[in-house]
Amino acid sequence: MVTGEKRYRDFSDFLNLHFDCKVQKISLHAGFTCPNRDGSIGVGGCTYCNNQTFSPDYCHTGKSITSQLEEGIAFFARKYPEMHYLAYFQAYTNTYGELAVLKQKYEEALSHPGVVGIIVGTRPDCMPDGLLEYFADLSRHTFVLVEYGVESTCDETLRRVNRGHDFAASVDAICRTAEMGIAVGAHMILGLPGENREMILSHADKMSRLPLDTIKLHQLQLILHTRMAAEYKSNPNDFHLYDVDEYIDLAIDFAERLSPHIAIERFVSQSPAELLIAPNWGIKNYEFTARLLKRMKERDTWQGKLFTEV
């Protein structure tokens, strides 16, 4: 909950419910693909997607899970020797594969002595019952968070960006996961083409009705070598790219309507400069958060201010 001077419930608030020590995520590329790329449900992937935008240097398919963990931990351990770690299966669809292969990769990560849990990023249409049962069993003795790429609650938008599933699939996956006692998160992109301010804010209302523990937000970014970049070049008027102050107010408006029970892990994402076409704000994520908090104080507002229980 948001209390006192706290303007929003952040990810550390959520983690403090599960750990009495400091924990850090280590991103992993486990070598999976995506059913929206290999032809199972589509080809070409989502129009905005270039996985290079969120893969650290140590996170490459040519390295084993253990090797990636060792390199990631070495990076943080110099400054934080007492830190514990969460293995974050981030790139592509990390529940898409044979169950035995999936379990082997998760358990390789969990076998590392510094790892105290896993976070698994995936699509809402890639969570079979057998795997969900495995996660439920795993969560009884270690930390498990499943994070679904929802991106939008508007089916027209999901079709436009070639997402390959509808919002009902996200509702189903999130509810099934929560019912099994597994912590569940969601990822949303604010500013997808065709969505105006009211449509974007309606996402907060719809997501607040779901049994979510966490949510990640980020601004639409146009990235090199994506279909969306080509669409922007051909039809720039189809896109509204927010400047930083405009997006800060949009993100605050979103937070005002979001349930205060849901931890907001982040408001923005920062893509590598060499891949980013626009918008280029020229600030770090922590600088953005500081400006957002300053603006929330100026507006005398907080997460859930306009939220109403249904």
C-alpha positions in Angstrom: 0.0 0.0 0.0 1.0 3.6 -0.5 1.3 5.5 2.8 2.7 8.7 4.2 5.2 10.4 1.9 5.4 7.3 -0.3 4.1 8.4 -3.8 3.9 4.9 -5.3 4.5 1.3 -4.4 7.8 0.3 -5.9 9.4 -3.0 -6.7 11.5 -2.9 -3.5 8.3 -2.8 -1.5 7.2 -6.0 -3.2 10.6 -7.7 -2.7 10.7 -6.8 1.0 7.6 -9.0 1.5 9.7 -12.0 0.3 13.3 -11.3 1.3 15.1 -10.0 4.4 18.2 -9.3 2.3 19.1 -7.2 -0.7 18.4 -8.9 -4.1 19.4 -8.0 -7.6 18.1 -9.4 -10.9 20.5 -11.0 -13.3 19.2 -11.0 -16.9 19.6 -14.3 -18.8 19.2 -15.3 -22.4 18.3 -19.0 -22.3 18.3 -19.5 -26.1 14.5 -19.7 -26.5 12.7 -18.3 -29.5 9.1 -17.1 -29.8 6.0 -18.6 -31.3 5.4 -15.3 -33.0 8.7 -15.7 -34.8 9.0 -19.4 -35.7 5.7 -19.6 -37.5 3.7 -21.4 -34.7 1.3 -18.4 -34.5 3.0 -15.9 -36.7 6.2 -14.7 -38.3 8.3 -11.6 -37.9 7.5 -11.0 -34.2 5.9 -8.0 -32.7 6.4 -4.9 -34.8 8.3 -3.0 -32.1 10.6 -5.9 -31.0 14.4 -6.0 -31.1 15.6 -8.1 -28.2 19.0 -6.4 -28.4 17.5 -3.4 -26.6 17.3 -5.3 -23.2 20.2 -7.7 -23.3 23.3 -6.9 -21.2 26.7 -7.6 -22.7 27.0 -10.8 -20.7 23.6 -12.0 -21.8 24.1 -14.0 -25.1 22.9 -17.3 -26.4 26.4 -18.6 -26.8 26.9 -18.7 -23.1 25.5 -21.1 -20.6 23.1 -20.1 -17.9 25.8 -20.6 -15.3 28.3 -18.5 -17.2 25.8 -15.6 -17.6 25.0 -15.7 -13.9 28.7 -15.8 -13.0 29.4 -12.7 -15.2 26.4 -10.8 -14.0 27.1 -11.6 -10.3 30.8 -10.6 -10.7 29.6 -7.2 -12.0 27.5 -6.5 -8.9 29.5 -8.3 -6.3 32.5 -5.9 -6.4 30.3 -3.2 -4.9 27.7 -5.4 -3.0 29.4 -8.5 -1.7 26.4 -9.5 0.4 23.9 -9.3 -2.4 21.7 -12.2 -3.4 20.4 -12.7 -6.9 17.3 -13.5 -8.9 17.8 -15.3 -12.2 15.7 -13.3 -14.7 14.8 -15.3 -17.8 14.2 -12.2 -19.9 14.8 -12.6 -23.7 12.1 -13.8 -25.9 9.5 -16.4 -24.6 10.9 -18.3 -21.6 8.2 -20.8 -21.2 8.2 -21.9 -24.9 9.8 -25.3 -25.2 9.7 -28.9 -24.0 8.9 -29.1 -20.3 12.1 -31.1 -19.5 14.3 -28.6 -21.3 12.6 -25.7 -19.5 13.0 -27.3 -16.1 16.7 -28.0 -16.7 17.4 -24.4 -17.5 15.4 -23.0 -14.5 17.0 -25.5 -12.2 20.5 -24.8 -13.5 20.0 -21.2 -12.5 18.5 -22.1 -9.1 21.5 -24.4 -8.4 23.8 -21.4 -8.3 24.6 -20.7 -4.6 24.0 -16.9 -5.0 20.6 -17.3 -6.6 17.5 -17.1 -4.3 14.7 -17.2 -6.9 13.7 -16.9 -10.6 11.7 -14.4 -12.6 10.4 -15.8 -15.9 9.3 -13.4 -18.7 6.8 -14.9 -21.2 3.7 -14.5 -23.4 0.3 -15.0 -21.9 -0.5 -17.6 -24.6 2.5 -19.7 -23.6 1.7 -21.1 -20.2 0.5 -24.7 -20.3 -1.1 -26.2 -17.2 1.8 -28.6 -16.7 4.3 -25.8 -16.5 2.1 -23.8 -14.3 1.9 -26.7 -11.9 5.7 -27.0 -11.9 6.0 -23.3 -11.0 3.4 -23.7 -8.3 5.4 -26.5 -6.7 8.7 -24.6 -7.1 7.2 -21.5 -5.5 6.6 -23.5 -2.3 10.3 -23.5 -1.5 11.8 -20.7 -3.6 10.8 -17.3 -5.0 9.0 -17.4 -8.4 7.6 -14.5 -10.3 6.0 -15.0 -13.7 5.9 -11.8 -15.8 3.6 -11.7 -18.8 3.9 -9.3 -21.8 0.4 -7.8 -21.9 1.5 -4.6 -23.7 -2.1 -3.3 -24.3 -5.6 -4.1 -23.2 -7.0 -3.1 -26.6 -7.3 -6.0 -29.1 -7.2 -3.6 -32.1 -3.7 -2.4 -30.9 -2.6 -6.0 -30.3 -3.5 -6.9 -33.8 -1.8 -3.8 -35.2 1.5 -4.6 -33.6 1.3 -8.3 -34.6 1.2 -9.4 -31.0 -0.5 -12.7 -31.8 -2.9 -12.9 -28.9 -5.8 -10.9 -27.5 -6.3 -9.3 -24.1 -8.5 -12.2 -23.0 -5.4 -14.4 -23.2 -3.6 -12.1 -20.7 -6.6 -12.1 -18.3 -6.7 -15.9 -18.4 -3.0 -16.4 -17.9 -2.7 -13.8 -15.0 -5.7 -15.3 -13.2 -4.6 -18.9 -13.7 -1.2 -18.0 -12.3 -2.4 -16.1 -9.3 -4.9 -18.9 -8.5 -1.9 -21.3 -8.3 -0.3 -19.1 -5.6 2.4 -17.8 -7.9 3.5 -14.2 -7.9 2.5 -12.6 -11.2 3.6 -9.4 -13.0 2.7 -7.7 -16.3 4.5 -5.5 -18.8 2.8 -2.6 -20.6 3.9 -0.2 -23.3 2.4 3.3 -23.1 1.9 5.1 -26.4 1.5 2.3 -28.9 0.2 3.6 -32.3 -3.5 4.3 -32.4 -3.9 4.7 -28.7 -4.9 8.2 -27.3 -4.6 9.3 -23.7 -7.9 8.0 -22.6 -7.3 4.6 -24.1 -3.9 4.4 -22.3 -5.4 5.4 -19.0 -8.1 2.8 -19.4 -5.4 0.2 -19.3 -4.8 1.1 -15.7 -8.4 0.5 -14.8 -8.5 -2.9 -16.5 -5.1 -4.0 -15.1 -6.2 -3.0 -11.6 -9.0 -5.5 -11.8 -6.6 -8.4 -12.2 -4.7 -10.2 -9.4 -1.3 -8.7 -10.2 1.6 -8.2 -7.9 3.8 -6.1 -10.1 3.6 -4.1 -13.3 6.3 -2.6 -15.6 5.5 0.4 -17.8 7.6 1.9 -20.5 7.3 4.5 -23.2 7.0 3.5 -26.8 10.5 3.5 -28.3 11.2 3.2 -32.0 14.1 0.9 -32.5 16.3 0.2 -35.5 15.7 -3.0 -37.5 12.0 -3.3 -36.5 8.9 -3.3 -38.6 7.6 -0.4 -36.5 10.6 1.7 -37.4 9.7 1.2 -41.1 6.1 2.0 -40.4 7.1 5.3 -38.7 9.3 6.2 -41.6 6.4 5.7 -44.0 3.7 7.2 -41.9 5.1 9.3 -39.0 1.6 11.0 -38.4 0.4 7.6 -37.1 2.6 7.9 -34.1 2.6 10.2 -31.0 6.1 10.2 -29.5 5.9 11.8 -26.0 8.5 14.3 -24.9 9.8 13.6 -21.4 7.6 16.0 -19.4 4.4 15.0 -21.3 5.2 11.3 -20.6 5.9 12.0 -16.9 2.4 13.5 -16.6 0.9 10.5 -18.5 2.7 8.0 -16.3 1.4 9.9 -13.2 -2.1 9.9 -14.5 -1.8 6.1 -15.1 -0.5 5.6 -11.5 -3.3 7.6 -10.1 -5.8 5.1 -11.6 -3.8 2.0 -10.7 -4.6 -0.1 -7.7 -2.2 0.8 -4.8 -1.7 -3.0 -4.2 0.3 -3.4 -7.5 4.0 -2.6 -7.3 5.2 -0.4 -10.1 8.6 -1.9 -11.0 9.5 0.9 -13.5 8.0 3.7 -15.6 10.5 3.8 -18.4 12.9 1.7 -20.4 16.3 2.8 -21.7 17.4 1.3 -25.1 21.0 1.4 -26.3 21.7 4.8 -28.0 23.0 3.0 -31.1 19.6 1.3 -31.6 17.2 4.1 -30.5 15.5 6.2 -33.2 13.1 8.1 -31.0 12.2 9.5 -28.5 15.7 10.4 -27.3 15.3 12.1 -23.9 18.9 12.1 -23.0 18.3 11.1 -19.3 19.0 8.0 -17.3 16.2 5.9 -15.7 17.0 7.1 -12.2 16.9 10.8 -13.4 13.5 10.2 -14.9 12.2 8.7 -11.7 13.5 11.7 -9.7 11.7 14.0 -12.0 8.5 11.9 -11.8 8.6 12.0 -8.0 9.2 15.7 -8.0 6.2 16.2 -10.3 4.0 13.9 -8.2 4.8 16.1 -5.2 4.0 19.2 -7.2 0.7 17.7 -8.1 0.1 16.4 -4.5 -0.8 13.0 -5.9 0.0 9.3 -5.4 -0.6 5.9 -6.9 -4.2 4.9 -6.5 -5.5 8.4 -5.8 -8.3 8.0 -8.4 -8.6 4.2 -8.0 -12.0 2.8 -7.0 -12.5 -0.8 -5.8 -15.0 -2.6 -8.0 
